[in-house]
Structure formats: C-alpha cells, structure tokens
C-alpha cells in the first residue's frame, strides 16, 4: 500500500453475503462468483439478450458462473434463460452446498455444469431445466455430487439429460423426470470411469414426442453403479439400459418398467457385467430382444422378468464363454414376432421354470452350449 507495507500472503475471500431478488438482462455473464465462501444466491432472474458478434466469448456466457475455490454456496430459486453458455456453471475446484429449485431454459450449453474438480456437497434437487442445447445436468473431470434428486429435464439436446464424464462420482441418481430430450441423446449416462451409488426411480418419457431419448440409462468405458439400477420407468428409447465397455453394476438390474425400446430392453456387452441378478423387470415391445447378455464376469441369474412382444429372442444369452453359468428361470415370455423365447449361444446355461407362449419356438441352444434345460412350460 501507500505506507510501503504489504498484505501478508494468504487467501482473501468474501463470505456470508446474500445476493437476492435481482433482475439482470445481459449480453455477458449474469452473476460471476470467484473465491466466495458460504454465500447465498436466491430469487435472482438472469436473462441473456443482445449478444454481440464481436464478443470473443459470445458463445460462452453463463447465467451464474462460479470459479476459483469458491465453496459452501447455496443457489436456490433462481431463474436463468437465454444464455449462450450454461445456466449455472461451477468449475476450477469450487463447490456448492445446495443447488435447489432453480429454473433454467433455452441456454446454449448445459442447464447445470459442474466440472474441473468441482462439486455439490448437499442437494442437487428440484431444478427445472428445459431446452438447453447441450443437456440438463453435467459433471465432468473429477467432479463429485452427493445426490441428484427429483430434477425435471425437458426438451431437445445434443448430449445427455444427466451426464457423469471422466472420473466423476455421484450418490443416488433418483426420482428425476427426463422428457423428450432427443432421439440420439442418452437420458442418464455414466462414462469414462464415472460412478454412482444407485440409479433408481427415474422416469424417462417421450411426452408428446415420438422418442424419449437414445439410450435411457447408459454405462460406458469402465463406469460403475455401486448398487443397483432399480425401479426406473423408461419408454420409447433406442435401448432402455445399456452396460458397455468394461462397465459394472455391482448390485442388480431389478423392477424396471420398459416400454417400446427400438433395440433392446437391457443390453450387456463388451467385457461388462451385472454382479447380482436381472429380476422383476417388465419389458414390452423391445424391437430386437428384451434382455441381451453378451458379456458376464460372474455367475448371473435372470429371473421373474415379464417380457412381451419382442421382435426376436425375448432373452438372448451369448457371453462367448462357458466360464460362468447363466441361469434363466421363472420368467414369463409371450408374443415374440420372430425367434425363440430364450436363445443361448456358446453359454453355460440353466433354463428352468419359464412360462413361454405365442413364440416361434420355446428355447434354442447351439452346440457350443453346456448346461440344462428342463421344467419349462411352453
């Protein structure tokens, strides 16, 4: 300073501030937060308008932008619309405490984007996100959230409804409603060694559109659900549940309701596995197969599923190895257009206690299979 003295080395941050009830119309970032601690941002309205073609960041203007070690922030009941970037963006090792009940629409990026070692330690819940071009909620690059609960995501996007990418971690992904996000966009995607505790109770629906999404629940490239995929309702997707490329469900895939999949109700392939059971699922009108198991790293039981009106095999098992037994039991299968109720190729199988009707033929096993087929009602 003017007295010739220096500030001691340290982190000088702002804390305990509340920013509320502002109405901001802007062609730049609406609210920009750097290294703020334990502050609250509530009931603000940010509207993007009048962006300049000469602005070098014209396509990256966020509604609320948080960076540089900010932490303990609460963002609630804010409204963001028309921004060229994200609705709410948190990055550079920053954390929110809660992100609750915000309404975000018509943004060029994600509704909520948490990236570069950032996170949300409390609730990411009850946010309404509509027609954001990249997607709804995104975590990327070593970011973490506690739970993703009861959010509503609607409208076309190019990426994903809820995305965890590149070593990200979430608790429960639960009770979210995702509607008509786009024919090719996954509704919930975990990729590049990301993980969640469970995926449960989500509704993935088409609304008035022809398609709800591409793959409804998609695990890819070493990703993991540490518990189960349970009790989700999915309609009019390409494939309802896809577990691919060295990915794992540590629990089971159970009690899901699947209607009108363009390819598969459940697909597991490319060195992936479900460690417990596939049970209690109801799958109607899967255009290729209801359950398609082309990979397992452990014994697997497929039981008490109800599968109807698949175009080909209702349950198709081809793990390309007889190392692990796959048991198909007590399933109810009806109304295949082509092919068998159960088809097994190069598998170690036990097929028993299934009720199979109105199919081309009941059970098919090729010469490379081993195991037992008995006590089925066909």
RACOR-V127562 format. One record per run of one state. SS is the DSSP state (alpha for helix, beta for strand, coil for the rest). FROM is the first residue (numbers start at 1). LEN is the number of residues. If there is no record, write none. Layout:
SS,FROM,LEN
SS,FROM,LEN
This chain:
coil,1,13
beta,14,2
coil,16,2
beta,18,3
coil,21,2
beta,23,4
coil,27,4
beta,31,4
coil,35,1
beta,36,2
coil,38,2
beta,40,3
coil,43,2
beta,45,4
coil,49,15
beta,64,4
coil,68,3
beta,71,1
coil,72,1
beta,73,4
coil,77,2
beta,79,3
coil,82,6
beta,88,3
coil,91,4
beta,95,6
coil,101,2
beta,103,3
coil,106,4
beta,110,6
coil,116,3
beta,119,7
coil,126,2
beta,128,3
coil,131,4
beta,135,6
coil,141,3
beta,144,6
coil,150,2
beta,152,3
coil,155,5
beta,160,6
coil,166,3
beta,169,6
coil,175,2
beta,177,3
coil,180,6
beta,186,6
coil,192,3
beta,195,6
coil,201,2
beta,203,3
coil,206,9
beta,215,6
coil,221,3
beta,224,2
coil,226,3
beta,229,2
coil,231,2
beta,233,5
coil,238,1
beta,239,6
coil,245,3
beta,248,2
coil,250,3
beta,253,2
coil,255,2
beta,257,5
coil,262,2
beta,264,6
coil,270,3
beta,273,2
coil,275,2
beta,277,3
coil,280,2
beta,282,5
coil,287,2
beta,289,5
coil,294,6
beta,300,4
coil,304,2
beta,306,3
coil,309,6
beta,315,3
coil,318,7
beta,325,5
coil,330,2
beta,332,3
coil,335,5
beta,340,5
coil,345,3
beta,348,5
coil,353,2
beta,355,3
coil,358,3
beta,361,5
coil,366,4
beta,370,5
coil,375,2
beta,377,1
coil,378,1
